[in-house]
Every structure is written in structure tokens, then in C-alpha cells.
Amino acid sequence: MDFLSDHSPGMLPGNRNLPPLQGAVEAPHGTTIVAATFGDGVVLAGDRRATMGNVIAQRDIEKVFPADEYSAVGIAGTAGLAVEMVKLFQLELEHFEKVEGAQLSLEGKANRLSTMIRSNLAMAMQGLAVVPLFAGFDIDREKGRIFSYDVTGGRSEEHGYAATGSGSVFARGSMKKLYRQDLTEQEALTLVVQALYDAADDDSATGGPDVARRIYPIVTVITDEGFRRLDDAESSEIARSVLEHRLEQPDGPRAALL
């Protein structure tokens, strides 16, 4: 980003000149991303639907990407700009590691992503916002951590769980009642799929598991062993398990009153 700022600032997403707006901007938007920490790390997951207004623009979009070996980004907002931002972020982290011979700290990565989001503020004010969720394993603190952002680049560390995107209100409410600090990895994986299902149940822009098309949420795990994305067989097994239990309890598992 520093190189482009000096030599070709017009190539940066936030510096591009846009034509005057004529009504609402219609561009594919990614929707719901969720994350939850557990004893050995953090889980980051996203649904597969992209919408354009009231139309489903894509049913199998990928919204969760590895940033480097120990961190990942889930995108919500304008899909094209978000993917471009993630690719630039991945390149920045790789460049830093090659130049310095060491990885940037998780805190430093979160701060760098904040700067990149802030550089997109001009486009965000025209309706082309990017609001990611950043998660990773902090090698120094030996635990998983989650960071959320607003459109201005404001960064907040979330404790336990977090969600962003159009279905985030429903996903966060679901996790609020089901989350525990002593979750195992498998329980954390089930938790995020449950939250995405609840979000899809109430938010038309969020896509639930699509058994007919074999489209399931993207689910990733980050521990001290690094980033790992669940393959289709693993994610489908969790999704099918959730669906089977929903046949008996359509509104999902019940939390204890006391």
C-alpha cells in the first residue's frame, strides 16, 4: 500500500474516482460471518450467499480467507472490493515476513487491516462498504482472538464470539445463549454452524446449508498448528447434524433459564 501510495495512488481502492451516483448502487454483497474462541484457538465461518438488492447474486461465494499461517479474514459488505482488500492484505503480510524475517504480531495484523479499511472510507460513504471480521491465534498469548471493525476502520477486540454482516444480529443472539468458555473444538464448530442457521432463518440475505446443491458454510479453525479449512465432508457432516436436530426442534437448542 505504501508503494502504491507513492507511485500510483489511483490504483488503491479508496482513491478511485467513481461516477456520480444515480440512485442506489447495485453490487453483490457478502452477508454473514461468525467467529468463536475455544480452549485451543478460534473458529471463523461464513455462509455462502451473496445478494444484490433483493436478488441472490451467487449461492456459493467464498467469504473466509487465510490471511497467513495463523490468521484469517471473513468478509462482509461489497464482495468485489472486499476480496481485493483481502488479497492486498495477504500480500502485505507475506511481504513483511520476507523483509523482516518474522511474522507480524496478531495485534499488528489487526491494526494494518484497520488502516486498509479506513482507506476505503470514500467508497463506503457511497454505499460500497467493506466490514470484515479478523481472527487468529496469538502465538505470544497462546490463545485465539477476534477483532471486529466498522466502516471507518475502527477496531474492537471481541471476547468469546462475534458476528458481522446483515445476519449478525441473529447470529450473535444465537451464540450469546449457546457460547461457553470451555467449548471443545467440535462444539465450537457446531456453535458457529448453529449461529449461521439461525441467521439464515431470520435474514433473507444469509444462506443456510443447501443440501440439494451440496453447498455448506465455509468453516475454518486456527490453532497453534496454524490455519485449517474444513473440507466439504467435514462441514457437511456438521451441517447435516444440525439439520437433523432442527427437524425435532426447528428453533434450535434451548439454553437453560438459570
C-alpha positions as CSV (number, residue, x, y, z in Angstrom):
1,M,0.0,0.0,0.0
2,D,2.9,2.4,0.8
3,F,4.4,1.7,-2.6
4,L,1.2,2.3,-4.5
5,S,0.5,5.5,-2.4
6,D,3.9,6.9,-3.5
7,H,3.9,5.8,-7.2
8,S,0.3,5.1,-8.3
9,P,-2.2,6.2,-5.7
10,G,-5.1,5.9,-8.1
11,M,-4.7,2.1,-8.1
12,L,-5.7,1.9,-4.4
13,P,-9.4,1.0,-4.0
14,G,-10.2,4.1,-1.8
15,N,-8.7,6.5,-4.3
16,R,-10.5,5.5,-7.4
17,N,-12.8,8.1,-8.9
18,L,-16.4,7.0,-9.1
19,P,-19.1,8.4,-11.4
20,P,-21.9,10.5,-9.8
21,L,-24.4,8.2,-8.1
22,Q,-27.7,7.8,-9.9
23,G,-29.8,6.0,-7.3
24,A,-28.7,3.1,-5.2
25,V,-25.6,1.1,-6.2
26,E,-26.3,-2.5,-7.1
27,A,-23.3,-4.7,-6.4
28,P,-23.0,-8.2,-5.0
29,H,-22.8,-8.1,-1.2
30,G,-21.5,-10.8,1.1
31,T,-23.5,-11.2,4.2
32,T,-22.9,-13.1,7.5
33,I,-19.6,-14.0,9.1
34,V,-19.3,-15.5,12.6
35,A,-16.4,-16.4,14.9
36,A,-16.0,-18.1,18.3
37,T,-13.0,-18.8,20.5
38,F,-12.4,-22.1,22.3
39,G,-9.6,-23.5,24.5
40,D,-7.1,-24.2,21.8
41,G,-7.8,-21.4,19.3
42,V,-10.6,-19.8,17.3
43,V,-13.2,-20.8,14.7
44,L,-14.2,-18.5,11.8
45,A,-17.1,-19.3,9.5
46,G,-19.3,-17.7,6.8
47,D,-22.4,-18.5,4.8
48,R,-22.2,-18.9,1.0
49,R,-24.8,-16.4,-0.3
50,A,-24.2,-13.1,-2.0
51,T,-27.1,-10.8,-2.7
52,M,-27.7,-7.8,-5.0
53,G,-30.7,-5.9,-3.7
54,N,-33.5,-8.5,-3.3
55,V,-31.8,-10.9,-5.7
56,I,-29.5,-13.8,-4.9
57,A,-26.4,-12.9,-6.9
58,Q,-24.4,-16.1,-6.0
59,R,-25.1,-19.1,-4.0
60,D,-21.6,-20.5,-3.4
61,I,-19.4,-17.4,-2.8
62,E,-16.4,-17.8,-0.6
63,K,-16.1,-15.3,2.2
64,V,-13.5,-16.7,4.6
65,F,-9.8,-16.5,3.5
66,P,-6.5,-17.2,5.3
67,A,-4.5,-14.1,5.9
68,D,-1.4,-16.0,6.8
69,E,-0.5,-19.2,8.6
70,Y,-2.1,-18.1,11.9
71,S,-4.9,-15.7,11.0
72,A,-7.9,-15.4,8.7
73,V,-10.4,-12.8,7.4
74,G,-14.1,-13.2,6.8
75,I,-15.6,-10.6,4.5
76,A,-19.0,-8.8,4.7
77,G,-20.0,-5.9,2.5
78,T,-19.3,-5.2,-1.2
79,A,-17.9,-8.5,-2.3
80,G,-15.6,-7.3,-5.1
81,L,-13.9,-4.7,-3.0
82,A,-13.7,-7.0,0.0
83,V,-11.9,-9.8,-2.0
84,E,-9.5,-7.2,-3.5
85,M,-8.7,-5.9,0.0
86,V,-8.1,-9.4,1.4
87,K,-5.7,-10.2,-1.5
88,L,-3.7,-6.9,-0.8
89,F,-3.7,-7.7,2.9
90,Q,-2.3,-11.2,2.3
91,L,0.4,-9.7,0.1
92,E,1.3,-7.2,2.8
93,L,1.7,-9.8,5.4
94,E,3.8,-12.0,3.1
95,H,6.0,-9.0,2.1
96,F,6.5,-8.1,5.8
97,E,7.6,-11.7,6.6
98,K,10.1,-11.8,3.7
99,V,11.6,-8.4,4.6
100,E,11.7,-8.7,8.4
101,G,12.3,-12.5,8.6
102,A,9.5,-12.8,11.1
103,Q,5.7,-12.7,11.2
104,L,3.9,-9.5,12.2
105,S,2.2,-9.9,15.6
106,L,-1.6,-10.6,15.6
107,E,-2.1,-7.1,17.1
108,G,-0.1,-5.6,14.3
109,K,-2.1,-7.5,11.6
110,A,-5.3,-6.3,13.1
111,N,-4.0,-2.7,13.1
112,R,-2.9,-3.0,9.5
113,L,-6.3,-4.2,8.4
114,S,-7.8,-1.3,10.2
115,T,-5.7,1.1,8.1
116,M,-6.8,-0.6,4.9
117,I,-10.5,-0.4,5.8
118,R,-10.1,3.3,6.6
119,S,-8.6,3.9,3.2
120,N,-11.8,2.7,1.7
121,L,-13.9,5.3,3.6
122,A,-14.7,7.4,0.5
123,M,-16.3,4.4,-1.2
124,A,-18.0,3.3,1.9
125,M,-19.7,6.7,2.1
126,Q,-21.1,5.9,-1.4
127,G,-22.6,2.6,-0.3
128,L,-19.6,0.3,-1.1
129,A,-18.6,-0.6,2.4
130,V,-16.3,-3.4,3.5
131,V,-16.7,-4.7,7.1
132,P,-14.6,-7.8,7.7
133,L,-14.1,-10.0,10.8
134,F,-10.5,-10.8,11.6
135,A,-9.5,-13.8,13.7
136,G,-6.3,-15.6,14.5
137,F,-4.1,-17.5,17.0
138,D,-1.9,-15.2,19.1
139,I,1.4,-17.0,19.5
140,D,2.6,-14.7,22.2
141,R,-0.6,-15.0,24.3
142,E,-1.2,-18.6,23.3
143,K,-4.9,-18.2,22.6
144,G,-7.4,-17.3,19.8
145,R,-8.5,-13.7,19.4
146,I,-11.2,-12.0,17.3
147,F,-11.3,-8.4,16.0
148,S,-14.3,-6.6,14.5
149,Y,-14.4,-3.3,12.5
150,D,-16.6,-0.5,11.5
151,V,-16.6,1.2,8.1
152,T,-14.2,3.9,9.3
153,G,-11.6,1.3,10.3
154,G,-12.4,1.4,14.0
155,R,-11.2,-1.8,15.6
156,S,-12.6,-3.6,18.6
157,E,-11.5,-6.9,20.1
158,E,-14.4,-9.2,20.8
159,H,-14.3,-11.7,23.6
160,G,-15.8,-15.2,23.1
161,Y,-17.7,-14.7,19.9
162,A,-18.5,-12.2,17.3
163,A,-20.5,-11.7,14.1
164,T,-20.7,-9.2,11.2
165,G,-22.9,-8.7,8.2
166,S,-26.7,-8.5,7.6
167,G,-27.5,-11.6,9.7
168,S,-25.1,-10.7,12.5
169,V,-27.8,-9.6,14.9
170,F,-29.5,-13.0,14.8
171,A,-26.2,-14.9,14.7
172,R,-24.9,-13.0,17.7
173,G,-28.1,-13.6,19.6
174,S,-27.8,-17.3,18.9
175,M,-24.2,-17.5,20.1
176,K,-24.9,-15.4,23.2
177,K,-27.2,-18.1,24.5
178,L,-25.1,-21.1,23.5
179,Y,-21.5,-20.0,24.0
180,R,-19.4,-21.3,26.9
181,Q,-15.7,-20.6,27.7
182,D,-15.0,-24.3,28.0
183,L,-16.1,-25.3,24.5
184,T,-14.1,-28.0,22.7
185,E,-13.1,-27.5,19.1
186,Q,-16.0,-29.7,17.8
187,E,-18.5,-27.8,20.0
188,A,-17.2,-24.5,18.7
189,L,-17.6,-25.8,15.1
190,T,-21.2,-26.8,15.8
191,L,-21.9,-23.4,17.5
192,V,-20.9,-21.3,14.5
193,V,-23.0,-23.5,12.1
194,Q,-26.0,-23.2,14.5
195,A,-25.5,-19.4,14.5
196,L,-25.4,-19.3,10.7
197,Y,-28.5,-21.4,10.6
198,D,-30.3,-19.1,12.9
199,A,-29.2,-16.1,10.9
200,A,-30.4,-17.7,7.7
201,D,-33.7,-18.4,9.4
202,D,-34.4,-14.7,10.0
203,D,-32.3,-12.9,7.4
204,S,-33.1,-13.4,3.7
205,A,-29.6,-12.3,2.7
206,T,-28.0,-15.1,4.6
207,G,-27.9,-18.6,3.1
208,G,-28.4,-21.7,5.1
209,P,-27.0,-25.2,4.3
210,D,-28.2,-26.2,0.8
211,V,-28.4,-30.0,0.9
212,A,-29.8,-30.2,-2.6
213,R,-26.9,-28.3,-4.2
214,R,-24.4,-29.6,-1.6
215,I,-23.4,-26.1,-0.6
216,Y,-22.4,-25.8,3.0
217,P,-20.9,-23.0,5.2
218,I,-17.2,-22.4,5.0
219,V,-15.7,-23.3,8.4
220,T,-12.1,-22.7,9.4
221,V,-10.1,-23.4,12.5
222,I,-7.0,-21.6,13.7
223,T,-4.8,-23.1,16.5
224,D,-1.2,-23.2,17.4
225,E,-0.8,-25.7,14.5
226,G,-2.0,-23.0,12.0
227,F,-4.9,-22.3,9.8
228,R,-7.1,-25.2,8.6
229,R,-10.2,-25.2,6.5
230,L,-12.7,-28.0,6.9
231,D,-13.2,-29.9,3.7
232,D,-16.7,-30.5,2.3
233,A,-17.1,-33.8,4.0
234,E,-16.4,-32.3,7.5
235,S,-18.6,-29.2,7.0
236,S,-21.4,-31.2,5.5
237,E,-21.4,-33.6,8.4
238,I,-21.8,-30.8,10.9
239,A,-24.5,-29.1,8.8
240,R,-26.4,-32.3,8.4
241,S,-26.3,-33.0,12.1
242,V,-27.7,-29.5,12.8
243,L,-30.4,-30.0,10.2
244,E,-31.4,-33.4,11.7
245,H,-31.8,-31.9,15.2
246,R,-33.7,-28.9,13.7
247,L,-36.4,-31.4,12.5
248,E,-37.2,-32.0,16.1
249,Q,-36.5,-28.5,17.4
250,P,-37.0,-26.0,14.5
251,D,-35.8,-23.1,16.6
252,G,-32.6,-24.8,17.7
253,P,-31.2,-25.9,21.0
254,R,-32.6,-24.4,24.2
255,A,-30.4,-22.7,26.7
256,A,-31.0,-23.2,30.4
257,L,-33.0,-20.4,32.2
258,L,-30.7,-20.4,35.2
